[in-house]
C-alpha cells in the first residue's frame, strides 16, 4: 500500500543550490496512460539547475519538483497502460518530480533496466540518452564515417554522445577542460580530445579536415567558432547556452558553405514525440547497453536530502559523467 505522503526536495525560491529544501509532499496519482514509480535513484542534470535558478520553468501540467529522470519500481498504473506493469523495474524520462520518493510519468516514456546495470546506473540513462539520440542521430543525422565533435565531452551528455557516436561508426572528437577529462573522453572512444584551456578547437578540427556534425551546449562565442570548424554541408546542433544565447554571426558563410544550424530542447516536446524517441532507443540503443558495449559513466552519488551538494558539484564542473541522488 502506498503511503499518502513522501519525502521530496523542492525549490523554495529561485537561487543557488542552497534553495533546495527537504519537504513532505502528497504522493501523486497516475492518470490515464501514466505509471507511478517508487523511485530508487534520480538523475541530476543541468536543466534541474536552470529550473532552480528560475530560468527553466516546468510545463504547466508537470510537477514543480526538479528531476527529469529516475529508476525504480512501478507501484501503480493509471487506465490504458499495457507495459510496464506493476512490479516492473524501469528507468524513465519524467516531466518533473524526480527529486522525491514517488513520481508519475507517461508509461510510453519508460524503458526496461538493461540487464548489466543496477538502478543507480539506469537512473543516468533517460535524460542524456533521449537528448543525444534525438539531437545527434535524428536531428543531426550522424552517419558512420563522419567526423563528429562534441563539446563538454566529460559531462553526462558528452560521455553519452562519445560512446554512441563511436559505437555507430563515427570519428569522434571532444573538448574538455583538463588533461584528466581529455583522457577520460579518449578512453570512451574519442580519437582526439581537445583541452579547450590550452588548445583552439577550431585549429584542431581544421587539421582533422573539419567536422561534419557538432553538438554544442556552450553557446556564446563558441557559435561562430563552431561554424568555422564545420565542413561544407556541415551541421551544428545547439542544445544549451552555458555562455549565453546571443552572438554576432556572419551568415554569408552559412549560405556559401551550405551549413545547417539547428537545435532543440527535450522537456517542452510533446508526449508523443518523447514516446517515439523512447521507442527508437529501445530498438537501436538498448541492445548496446544489454551487450555491455556502452554504459553510463558514473561520477558521484548523494542522498536525496543532499541535493544541494549534488547541484554544487555539477555546477563546479569537477564531475566526469553523471551525478545521481539515492532516494531509497
N, C-alpha and C positions, 0 to 999 in steps of 0.2 A: 504494500500500500504506500503510495507516495505521500510524503509529508506535505503539509499545507504551506509551509514557508521554507526558504532556502537561504544559505549563505551566498552573498554576491558582493561584487566590488563595483561601486558606481562612481560617476564623475560628479563630485559635489559642486563644482563651479569650473569654468574654463581656466586652465592654467597649467603648471608644471606637474611632474609626477606626484607631488605631494597632495594633489586634489583627489587622488584615487582613495576611496574610503570603503571599508568593510561595512556592509549593512545586511539586514534581513529583508527579503522580498517575498511576495507570494509566488508559489510555483506556477509557471504558465500552463495553459491548457492547449493541446494541439487542436487546430482547426481542420477543416476538410483538406485532405491531401498532405497533412503535416504529421510529423512524429515528435514525441517528447523524448529527449535524450538525457539520461543520467550521466553527467559529464565526469570523466576521469581526469582528462588533461585538456587544456585550452591553449591554442597558439597565440603568440604575441606578435603583432605586426605594426608597421608604420602607420597604416590608417587608424589604428587604435589611438596612437599618439596624436594624430591630427584631430581626431574627434575630441580627445581630452583637451586639446588646446583651443577648441571652439571653431575649427576651420573645416570640419568634415561632418556635417550633420547627418544623423541616420535618416533613412527613408521614413515617411510618416507612419507607416504600419509596422516598423521594426521596433524592437526593444531599444530603450535608451542606454542600456548597459553596453560597454565595449565588448569586443570579442567576436571575430568573424570566422573562427574555425574551432573545432573541438573533436574529441574522440571519446566514445563511451558506449553505453548500452541503451538500446531502445526500450523505454519503460512503458510507453503507451502510444497508440496511433489514433489519429482522427479518422473520419469517414473517408472512404475511397482511397485507401492505401493498400497496395499489393505487397511490394517489398520496400523497405525492410519490415519484418515482423517484430513483435515484442520478443525481447531477449537477444536479438541480433546485436553484435558489436559492429560499430560503424565509425567512420570519420565523416565529417560533414562540413560543408560550407554553410555559414549562418548569416542571417540578415543583421545580426547583432545579438547580444545577450550571452556571449561565451564565457564571460568572467562570472560564472555562477555555477551552482550545483546542478541546475537543470536548464535546458533551453529547448525551444521548438524551432523547427525548420522544415521546409518542404521535403517530403520523402525523396523526391527526384534529385535533391542536392546531396544525398547521402551516397557513400561508396563503401564497399567492404574493406575491412582492415587487411592489407596484404599479408600473406602468411608469415614472412620472415620478421615482421615488425610488431613491436609492442604498441600499447595505446599512446604512450608518450611520443613515439616517433610518428604514429599515424595522425596525431593532432597537428603535426607540422605540415601535412600534405595539402589540404584543400586550398587555402588562400594562395599559396605560391604556385601550386600546380595548375589551378584554374587560370591564374593570371598568365603564367608562362605559356601554357598551351594555347590560350586564346590569342595572345599577342604575338608570340614568336612563330607559331605554326599555322594558325588560322588567319589572323590579320597580316602578319609579316611574311607568310608563305615561304618559310625557310625550307630549302631543299638540300639533299645530300650533295656534298662537294662545294657548297657555297661557303664564303667566309663570313663569320658571324662575330660581332663584337658586343659584349655585354658590359655595361658599367656597373660598379658596385658588385664585383664578382664574388666577394666573400659574404654578401648578405644572403638572406633566405631566398629572395628572388634570384640572385646571381648564382648561388650554388646549384639551384634547381635548373636554371637556364643552361649553365655549362654542361651539366650531366645529360640533359635531354638533347641538346643540340649535338653533343658528341655522340650519343647513342644513335641518333638518326643520321649520322654521317657527315655533319658539317665540320669545317675547320673553325675552331673556337679561339677567340681572343677575349681577354677580360682585363678590366682595370681594377686596381685595389690600392690601398694606402700604405702598405708596408711590405717588406720582403717576406715576412711570415705569411701574410694574407695572399701574396702572389704565389708563394709555394703551395698553399692550400688550393688555390684555383688550378694550378697545373696538375696537382695530384688528382683532381676531379675530372680532368680531360681537356683543359685549355692547352693548346700548343704553345701559347705565349701569354704570360700575364704581364701587364704594364703597371709599374709603380707610378701612379699619377703625381706623386710628390717629387719625383726625380726625373721623369720622362714625359715627353709630349706624345700623347696617344695618336695625334694626327700624323706626326712624322713616322711613328712606328707602323701605323696602318698603311701609309704611303709606301713604305719599304716592303710591306707584305702584299702590295697590289690593291690596297683599299678593301673596304668591306661591302659585301652585298646587302647585309642587314645589320642595323644597330638597334639594340634595346637600351633605352636610357631612362633613368629615374632622377637624374641630376638637374637637367634643365639649365637655366641661366646661360652663361657663356659657352656651355657645352653644345648648345644647339647649333650655332654657326660652325663650330669646330667639327661637330658630327657631320654636317653637310660636306665639309672639306675632306672628311675621311671616307666618304662613300664613293663607290664605283659609279660609273654611268648606269642608269636604271636601278640604282640602289634604293633601299627603303630605310626610313627612320621611324621607329615606333616609340612614342613617348608615353610613359605610364605614371610619372610623378615629376615633381619640380622641387627637389630639395634646395636648389639655389634660385628658385623663382621662375614664374611662367612667362615673363616679358623680356624680350630681347630684340635688337635690331638685326634683321636678316635680309640679305640681298637675294631676292627670289629669281633674279635673272639666271643664276647658276642652277637653281632648281629646274627652271624651264629648259635651259640649254643642255643639261645632263640628264633630263627626264627622271628626276628624283621623285620619290613618293614620301610625304611626311604625313603620318597618321598617329593615332593613339587611342587609348580607351581607359576607362576606369571600370572596375568589376561591380562594385556594390550597387550602382544605380540601374544595372541591366535588369531586364525582366526575368521573372522566374523561369519562363520557357527558355530564354537564352542560356541561363545558367544550367538548366537541366540538359540542354544539348551539349554543353561543354562537359558536364559530368559523364554523359553517355560516351563521348569521344574518348575521354580519359580512361574509362573502364575498358574500352576496346583496344586503344592504342598504347597506353602508358602503364596501366596496372599490370600487364604481363611482364614488363621490365622490372617492376618492383617485386613481383612474385618470384621472379628468377634471380633476384639479388643483383641485377646489372646496374641498378641505380638505387639510391637510398637517401633519405633526408639527412642533412648534416646538422647535428645537434650541438648547440652551444651550452646552454645552462638551463636548469630547472629551478623555479621559485615556487613557494607556496602561494595559493590564491591570495591570501592576505598580504603577501609581499609584492603585489602587482606594481607598486610604486618603484620598488627596487628593480624589477624587470624592465620597466619603462626607462629608468635611468641608465641601465646597461645598454639598452637598444639605442638610445639617443647619444650615448658616448661613442658609438660606432666601434667599440672594442670587441664586439662579438664576431664570431665566424659561424654562419648558419643560423638556425632557428632557436628562439627562446620560448619556453613553454611554462605554463602555470599548472602545478599539481593541485587538482581540486579535491581528490579523494584517494 
